[in-house]
Amino acid sequence: MLAATAVSQSATDPLAGLVLGDVPEPERRPGWSIVRVVSSSLNMHDLWTLRGVGHPPDRLPIILGCDAAGYDEDGNEVIVHPVIADPDAGRGDETLDPNRALLSERHNGAFAEYLTVPTRNLVTKPAWLSFDEAACLPVAWTTAYRMLFTQARITAGDRVLVQGAGGGVASAAIKLAVAAGAVVYATSRSEDKRLQALAWGARAAVPTGERLPERVDVVIETVGEATWSHSLKSLRPGGTIVIAGATSGTNPPADLGRVFYLQQRIIGSTGCTRGELVALLRMMDATGLRPVIDRTLPLDEIHKGFQLMLDGRLTGKLVIKEIAP
């Protein structure tokens, strides 16, 4: 089968280690299901793997891709929950299992015609959701859902700042928070992405680092060093920052004086549970929300897709098509 595999890592030339070619189809194993992949989508996680960040080189080669939607062995339309873990080991939350692994970390991922995952990880794809839309959800949209509703517990009327409008998680967070009745502010260095955030329902979208019209209850942070100071300064006393990524760096000045004096809360968030994916689908059904798709490319053009991500030219998700539905 055709697959996109990480064979080496480079901090300066990550795409040099991405090889598109034929690999053996996955073998059947007890308790696992084989999925014929229709659509997948790119994530920053894939680039981190190619850069050698958080992915040991002894786990190479490995097929990349964290998101997948397709058909199970009985022909049912399914979405793949990407966190492979034991809920019992996480006290009921599989994201807290110390041995959890995101698809493509220890198990071959979704940039292939077929993949295999524990049968528990399959969720029925609703008929009202296309395969392309479904492939945008498992990482970016569920991450945003968990940040907003499980970790920050936002309610209607809350003021929410989303840093870095345009990314997959950020675009999802804007749309989800607006649908929940929050007042949303967004930031971006790109005027086009700021305009897009306004079109998604943000009350205001400002250049990165610019002062907001008011302090916020919650900050959705995935950028890291470049926006951290602004996130802290934008937060009201007692407010909450939820962080699920740090694309610009992981070690900003902590500003602990501000944190303790203003009693600000900083909460880490990683992935989602299977139950949160199901809850997200229910919310999308109720509200009519759909993912933001920048463009769709065939699997044999995946290098082009990664280059667009590297260049920061995507707004929302880039979908990779493995086969026709």
N, C-alpha and C positions, 0 to 999 in steps of 0.2 A: 504494500500500500504506500501511497505518497504521504510523506510527513516532513515537518520542519523540526530539525533536531539541533540542540545546542551541543557542539562538540568541543568547544574551547571557550575561554573567557578573556576579555580584554577591557580594561577601564577606558581606554582611549579609542578603541575600534571594535565596539561590541558586535557589530554585524558580521565581522570576519569569522566569528564562530558559529554562525547560523547556516546550516546546510539543509537544502531541500532535496530529497531523494527517496528512493524506495527502501522500506524497512519491513520486517516480518509483521504480519497481523498479530494482534494480541491473542494469547491462548486462554481458553476457558479455565476457570478455577472456582471451587465451591464458594458459594455466598457472594460471588461477584457476577456482574452482568456486562455483556459487550454492547456498546452503543455505536450505531452507525451515525457518525457526526454529519449533520447538515450545515450548521453554522457555529462559529466560535468568534471570539473577539480579542483584540489586543489589550494588554494591561501593562502598566509600568513594571509589574513584577517580572514580566518576561525580559524586559531590558535589564533589570537588576541581576537576573540570572546570568545573562550574557556578559555583564560587567564584572561578575564575580562577587557581587554583594549579597551576603546571606545565603549563598549556595556553594557548599564545598566542592572543589574540583573533582573529588573522587566520586561524585554522583553523576558525572558526565560519562558518556553521552546520555541525554534525556530529551524526549520529545516535549517541546514547550506547549503552552496554552492552558489557561486556568478555567476558561469558560466554554461550555458546550451545550448545544441543544440538538436533538436528533431522534432516532428511533431505537427502542430497545429490541431485544431478540424476538419479541412477539409482535413487532410492528407498531407498538404504542408510541405516541409522541411524548418525549420526555425532556426535562431540563436536568442537568447534572449539578447537584449540590457539590461544590468543589472541596470542602473541608473533609478530609479522610481522617476520622478520629473515632474514639470511643466516648460517647456521652457520659458513661458511668465514671470513667477516669477523670472527667472534668466536673464531677458532682452535678451532672445533669446538663452541662453545657459543653458540647464537643470542642468549642474554641479554647477551652481551658485545659484540655487534655495535654499534658506535657509532651506527649509523643504525636501530637496532631501534625498533619502535613497537608498543605495546599496541593491540589492537583498540579503536577509538573515539578514538585519538589523532590519526592521520593518515588512517585509513580508517573509513568508516561502520560503526557497531557493531551490537549484537545486539537492541536494543529496536525491532524491526521484524519484519515478516512474512518478509522475505528479507534475506540479506546475502551478500557475496562475499568470499572469502579465497583465498590461494594453496592449490592442491590439496594441497600438502605438509602443510598445517595441519589436515587432517581426520584424525581418529582414529576407528576403529570403536567404536561404543558397544556394550558387552557386553549381552547379553540380560537378564542378572540386575540391570541397573541401569536405573531408570526415567529418563525424560527429565528430570523435575524434579530427581532426584538428580544426574544427569549435568551439569545446568546449574550446579550448585554447585561443581564441581571446577576448571574451567580457571584461575581466579585464586586464590581463597582456599585451596583444598585443596592445589593444587600449590605455592603459595607456602610453606605450612606444611611440606610434604614436603621441598622443597629446603632450607629453613632447618634442619630436624632432621637429615636424612640426608646431604645433600650438603655443607652448610656446617659444621654442628656435628658430624656423624658420630657421633651418639649410638649407644650400645650398651645392651643389657639391663643394668639395675641403675643406670644413670646417674640423677642427680637433676636434674630439669628444672623450672624456673619458667616459667610462662606468664602474662605480664602481661595484664590486661584480659579476663578470661574473659567469653565471650558474643559477642564479635565473630566474624566469619566465619573469619578466619585463626586466632584464638585457640582457637575451639571445635574446629577441625580439628587444631590442634597438640596439644591435650589428648588427643583420641581416638587420634591417630596415635602419640604418645609412649607412651601406656598400652599400646597394642597391641604396641609394640616392646619392652615389658618395662621401661620406665623408671618411676621413682617421680616422680610429677608433683605439683607444687604450683601453685596458681592464685590470682590476686588479682582482686578486683572491688569497686567501691563498692556494688554491689547484692547484697543478701542472697539474692534469688531466683537471681541468676546464680552466686553461690557454691554454692548448693545444687545447681544444675544441673551445675556442674563436678564436684562430688562424685559425682553420678549417672553422669557420663561416666567415672569411674574415678580422679579425682584423689585423692591421699592426704589432702590438706588444702587448704582454700580459705579465704583470709584477706582481711580488708578491705585495700584498696590502701594500701601503705606499712607494713603491720604486719610485725613480725619473723617470719621463718620458723622452723620447728623445727630446721633445719640449713641450712648453706650448700649451694649447688647447683653442679653441674658446668656447666650450660648455662642461659641465660636466653633465652626467646623474647620479643622486644620489638617491639611495634608501636604502643605508646602515645606514647613520646617523652618530652617534658619532664616530664610529671606523674609518671612512674615511673622516670626514669633514675637518680636517686640511689639509689633502693631496689634497682634492678637491680644496680648496681655493688656495693652493700653486701651483697647476698645471694649474691654469687658467691665461690666458693672461690679461693684462690691458683691461678693457671694456668687458671682457668675461662674460658668463652667466652660472650659476648653476641652473638646474631645479631639484627640489626635490619632490618626490612623495611617500616617505616612509622613515622610520628610524628604521630598524629592530634591530639595535644595541644600540638604545637609542636616545632620542629626544632633549637632552640639551648639545650639545658640546660647547666649548668656541667659542664665536661669531667672535672674531678677527675683530672687527669693524674698527680698524685702517687700516688694509689691504683692507677691503671692500670699504671704502670711498676713500682712497688714490689712489687705482687702479681702482676705478669706476666700481667695479664688480657688476653684477646684480644677484639677487637671486629670483627665481620665484617658487612659489608653484604650484603643479599640482595635480588634483584629478580626476580620472575616465576619461570619455569621453562623448561626445554627440552621439546621434544616427547617425548624419551626419558624424562624424569622423569614426564610425564603418563602414559605407558604403564606405567612402573614403579609409579606410584601405583595404577593400576587392578589390576595384578597383586597388590599388597599387599592391596587391598580385597577381591579375590576370595579370597585365602588366609585372611583374618581375619574376613570378614563385616562389616567396617566400612561404615557408610553416613553420608552427610552429615546434619548437624543442620539441619532446615528449620523455621523459625519459623512461616511461613505462605506461602500462594500467592495471588497477585492477578492478575486479567486485565490486559492491557496498558493498557486504558482507565482503570485505577485506579492508574497508576504514580505520580501525584503523592501519593496516600495512602501508598504504599510509601516514597517518599523522606522524607515527613514523619515516619514511624515511625523511620526511620534517624536523621534529625536529632534526634529526641527521645530517642534511646538506648533505644528500647523493643523492640529485636529481640534475640533470643538465637539465634545461628546465622544462617542465610541466609533472605532473602526472595526467593521465586521469582516471576518474571513469566511468565505464559502468553500466548504469541502466538497459537497455534492449538491445536485439539485434535489429539492424536496419531492 
